[in-house]
Amino acid sequence: MIKLNLATEIDWSAPWLGVCRELGLEVLTMNHPNPLNPLGQLNQCDDTSLVNALNRCKGELDFNFKDQDELGESFTYEAYVYRNRCIPTRANLHDFFNGLSWIKFSQTKEAMLNLQAAEFFKTSPHSVDLKSENTPFKASAPSARGAVRDSLTVFDENGILLQADERIWHALEQKDWRSLFVEHRALWQNSRVWVFGHALLEKLTNPRPTITGHVLRLNVPVGLVESDLDTWLAKHIPQLDWASKPFTPIQVLGIPGWWAANEEMGFYENTEVFRISKAAPSMNLNLKVL
């Protein structure tokens, strides 16, 4: 039986965990014998107890979490979830954060799942309804997934949502790291960044400058509050051209206020991390970080 030590593997003070901090701690509390002190000692859980804790905290999510060990043979994840309305879950950080994402962004995840299922149906050699018990769910080869499913998976695993000034968006699109992180540094104080991707959250439990996320090219309106984010995003998900890969990369630890080291002169001069774009000016920064 796999054991996951959630209390010691996650630094809940990290800024990138803001979107799921409250929910994550609630799940930990559900799994702990002493709910008044969920982080006071090692908090270990196995597959079953993590599934149970997520199900207790799922709120309005119309899906159930299920121990993946009970499923046996290989299967296509999206098709299985779509037909059974069950989310296969293992006791690891990846699936823990995926569970939080399903609960926090339930409408968005279902909108993405519907697109994934539709693509699966298009590429399946079997002319059957995905909800039919006769639909095969063997894992498909990567080459058979198609551009839309691959793109949705990238966002699901590694996506970021951004609410920011147009000057930040322009610099980000141009990969103009000097403008993005230095010249426009003060603008970040009025920006909001939400880490959507559960694999990205998992990677950030061991933070390093090379970690890169994919910002969805969908400017979250200024003034939209976090409690309305899921509903707003779910409405836009079907309207995006997913085959075109509608996102742009960002070095997560370069975001002002997210990593102490980026307050030091020279942090953004590492061209192995902040690679110079042909469209952007030279990275001869002479930093004075505000």
N, C-alpha and C positions, 0 to 999 in steps of 0.2 A: 504494500500500500504506500503510495506517494505521500510524503509529508511536506507541507508548505509552511514556512515560517514567515507569516505576513508581517508581524510586528517588527522584526529586525531587518527585513529586506527592503522596507519602504520608509523613506524619510518624508513624512507627511507635511513637513514645513516647506517643501520645495514648491516654488511658484507654479510650475507646470502641472501640479496636482490639484490646483484650485477648483477645476471643473468637477472633480469627483471626490474631493477630500471628505466632505460631509457624509456622502453616501458610503465611501470606502470605510470610514470609521464606524459607521452604523453596521456594516456587514461584519466587521471585526468584533463589534460588541455582541452581535447575535451569536458569534461562534465562540465566545469566551465564557468560562464558568463564572467569572466575576465581572458583570456588566458595568460596575462602577469604576473599574480600573482595567480596561481592555488592553492597554499597552504596558501594564506594569510588570508583566512577565512574558516569557516566550509564548507566542500565540500560534500554535501549530494546528493545522487542519488537514484532513485527508479529502479524497474526492467527494465522499458522501456529505461530510459536514460543510464543505464549501458550497456544494449544490443546495443543501438545505438552507444555509444562511442567505444565499442569493435569492432563493425562492421566497423566503420570509420578508425580504426587503424589496421585492420587485414592484411594489406599488401597482400602477395601472398597466404595467406591461402584460400583454395578452399572450405571452409565451412562457413556457416552463423551462427551467434548467434541469439537465439530466446528466447523470454520471456517464461519461463516454465509455467507460469500461463495460457497461451493460449492452453496448451496441454490437460488439463482436466484430463483424467483417468490415472491410473498408467501404466508404460511402462518399458521395459528393456532398460536402458540408451544406452549401446553400440550398440544394434540392431537398435534403433531409429536413432542414429547419423549416423550409417553406411548407412541406407536406404535413409534417408532424407537429409544427408549432412548438418544438422542443429544441433547446440549444445545448448540444453536446459540450460538456465541461469537464476539464481535468484540473487537478490540484496543482496548478503552476501559476506563475505571475501573469503569463500571457492570457490565460483563460479567466483569471481573476479580473484583470482590467477589461477584458472583453465583456464580462458579465456586468461590470459597472457601466460600460458604454451602452449596452443594451437597455439598461434601466434608465440611465440619464437621457439617452437620445432614442427612446423607444420608437417614436414616429419616424425619425430619420432612418434608423436601422431597418425598419420594416419597408420603407420606401426603396431603400437600396436593395433589400432582399427581393422585392417584387421585380426590380429590373434584372437582378441576377437570375432569377427563376425564368423570366421571359427569354433571356439569352440562352439559358440552358435548354429550354424547349426548342429554340430555333436550331441549335447545333446538335440536338439529340437525334440519332437515327430512328428513334421510336416515336411514332405518331400517337402519343398518348398524353393524357392530361397529367401534369406534375402531381396533382393531388390523388391520382389513381394509385391503388395499392400495387398495380402491375409495373409502375415506373421503376426502372433500374437506377440504383444510386451508387454504383461503383465509381470510385474516384477517376475523373477524366484526366487525360494527359494535358500538361500545360499548353501545348500547341493547339489543343482543341477548345480552349477556353474562349478565345476571341478577345478583341481589343476592349470591348465594353466591360466584360467581366474582370479582365486584368486591371483596368483602370479603377473600377469600383473597389477592387481588393486593395490597391495601393492606398486609396483614400481611407478605407476602413482600417487598414493596418497602420498607416503612417501620416494620416491627415491632420491638418491644422486649420482652424477658422480664425479669421482676422477681421477686426473692426478698427479701422485706422484712417488717417488723413490720406487724401489722394497723393500727396508727395511721397508718403511711405510706400504706397502701392506702386507708384511709377518707378521708384528706385529698386524695389523688389523685383519687378518685372524685368528691369534692365540688368539685374544682378550687379548693381552699383553699390557695393558694400560700404564704401566710404560715405555716400549720401545716406544710405539706409540706416546705418548704425552710429555714425559720428555727426555728420552735418544736421541730420534730422533727429538727433537723439532726444531732444526735448519733446518732440511730438509723441514719442512713445508713452509719455506720462498720461496722455488722454486716449491711448489705444487699449484694446482688449485682445488677448490671445487665448484661444481655447485649444488645447490638445485633444483632438478627437480620436486619433489612432491608438488602439490598445497596444500594438507592438512597439510604437514609439514610447509610450508610457513605460513599458517594460524595459526598453533600452535605457531610459533615463534614470532607472534605479541605479545605474552605474554610469553617471554622467561623464562625458568626454567631449572636447570641442568638435570632433568630427561628426557628431550625431546630426543628421539632417532630416527635417520634416518636409512635408509637401503641403503648401498653403493652397487651399481651394480658391480658384479665381472667382470668388463670389463675395463681394464686399458686404460684410454684415452692416446694415444701416446704423449710423450713429444714433444713439438713443434707444436701440433695441436692448432690452434687459435680458439677462441670462435665462430667466424663467420662461421667456417667449422664444428662445433660440431654437429649440427643437421643432416647434410647430412651424416657424418661419422656414427653417432649413428643409424640413420634409416637403414643403410645397415647391421648393426650387429644385430638389434632387432630380425629378423626372424631366425637368426642362433643360438640363445641362447636356452638352455634347460630350459624353463620357469617352467616346472613341478618340477624341482629340486630346485626351489627358489634360483636363482643365485644372491644372495646379502648377505651382512654381516652387522651387526649393528654397529653404531657409535653414541656416545653421542655428539650431535652437538655442545654444548657449551664447550666441551673439546678441540675443534680444536684451536690450538694456533692462537692468534690474533683475535678470534671471540668473546671473552667474557673477560672483564677486570678481573673478579674474578679468572680466571684460571691462572693468573700470580702470585697469592698468594700461599705460601707454605700451603699444606694441602688440596687444592682443590681436587686433584685426590685421596686423601686418603678416600674419602667418598665411602665405599664399597656398600652402597645402590644404588649408581649410577654406579660406576666402579666395577662391580662384578668380583671377581677373577675367572679366568678360570683355570681349572686343568692343562692346557698346559702352562700357563704363570707363571712367577716367583712371589714371594710374593710382596705385595704392600707396603712394608716397605720402603717408598720413600726417606724421608729426602730431600725434594725437594729444588733444587736451580734452579729456572726457568731462562733461559737465556733471 
